[in-house]
Amino acid sequence: MNDRRYFERIAVKIPLRYQNPLNGTEDVAQTLNISANGICFVTSGYIPMENNLKMWLDIPDHHEPLAVEGEVSWIRPERKGNYKQVGIHLIHEKLIGLARTLWLKENLKAQPNLE
């Protein structure tokens, strides 16, 4: 399988909330990795394929949550429980958000109690 990514993925766990496009409810998830144009997260909530999701990354850097929107590209079941991995292609790349993610990643190295 060819990897079509243009940007490197950053493995980081960040709380994420998303709005279910079918009923408008808010569900929770946790990122596995982030790039400038995509997010992979794990959730137990229902997500329909090929729908746009509004999401909020709760980056612990004392700023407002980072709001992003993207299309569900793929869904894979996790090995345990009813969790699934979800791949999102961001509609508008948020490079400033990627910078905040890099800040978090560096600070987690320096201060492990932020995890």
JOSULBEL-V718325 format. One record per residue. N is the residue number from 0. PSI is psi as a letter, one per 30 degrees, with the letter a starting at -180 (NA if undefined). D_LAST is the distance of its C-alpha to the last C-alpha in Angstrom with 1 decimal. Layout:
# JOSULBEL-V718325
N;PSI;D_LAST + N;PSI;D_LAST
This chain:
# JOSULBEL-V718325
0;k;32.7 + 1;k;32.5 + 2;j;29.2 + 3;g;30.1 + 4;k;27.0 + 5;f;27.7 + 6;k;24.2 + 7;k;21.7 + 8;k;18.7 + 9;j;15.2 + 10;j;12.9 + 11;k;9.7 + 12;j;8.0 + 13;k;8.7 + 14;k;10.5 + 15;k;14.1 + 16;k;17.3 + 17;l;20.7 + 18;k;24.3 + 19;k;26.4 + 20;f;29.5 + 21;e;31.9 + 22;f;31.5 + 23;g;29.2 + 24;l;26.7 + 25;k;23.0 + 26;l;20.7 + 27;l;17.0 + 28;a;15.2 + 29;k;12.1 + 30;l;12.7 + 31;e;13.2 + 32;l;14.6 + 33;k;16.2 + 34;l;19.4 + 35;f;21.7 + 36;g;23.7 + 37;l;21.7 + 38;k;18.7 + 39;k;18.0 + 40;l;16.3 + 41;k;16.6 + 42;l;18.3 + 43;f;21.0 + 44;l;22.9 + 45;k;26.1 + 46;k;26.3 + 47;k;29.8 + 48;l;30.4 + 49;h;31.5 + 50;l;30.5 + 51;k;28.7 + 52;k;25.5 + 53;k;24.2 + 54;l;20.4 + 55;k;18.0 + 56;k;14.5 + 57;i;12.4 + 58;k;10.9 + 59;h;9.3 + 60;g;12.0 + 61;g;14.5 + 62;l;16.7 + 63;l;18.2 + 64;k;16.7 + 65;j;17.9 + 66;k;20.9 + 67;l;22.0 + 68;k;24.7 + 69;l;25.5 + 70;k;27.6 + 71;j;26.7 + 72;e;27.7 + 73;l;27.0 + 74;k;25.7 + 75;k;25.2 + 76;k;24.8 + 77;l;22.0 + 78;f;23.3 + 79;k;22.1 + 80;a;22.9 + 81;g;24.0 + 82;l;20.9 + 83;l;21.7 + 84;k;20.3 + 85;k;21.6 + 86;k;22.5 + 87;k;23.1 + 88;j;25.4 + 89;k;24.8 + 90;e;28.1 + 91;j;27.5 + 92;k;25.2 + 93;i;22.7 + 94;e;22.5 + 95;e;21.2 + 96;e;18.2 + 97;e;17.8 + 98;e;17.9 + 99;e;15.1 + 100;e;13.0 + 101;e;14.1 + 102;e;13.3 + 103;e;9.6 + 104;e;9.8 + 105;e;11.7 + 106;f;9.8 + 107;e;6.7 + 108;e;9.7 + 109;e;11.1 + 110;i;8.5 + 111;f;6.1 + 112;f;5.5 + 113;f;3.8 + 114;NA;0.0
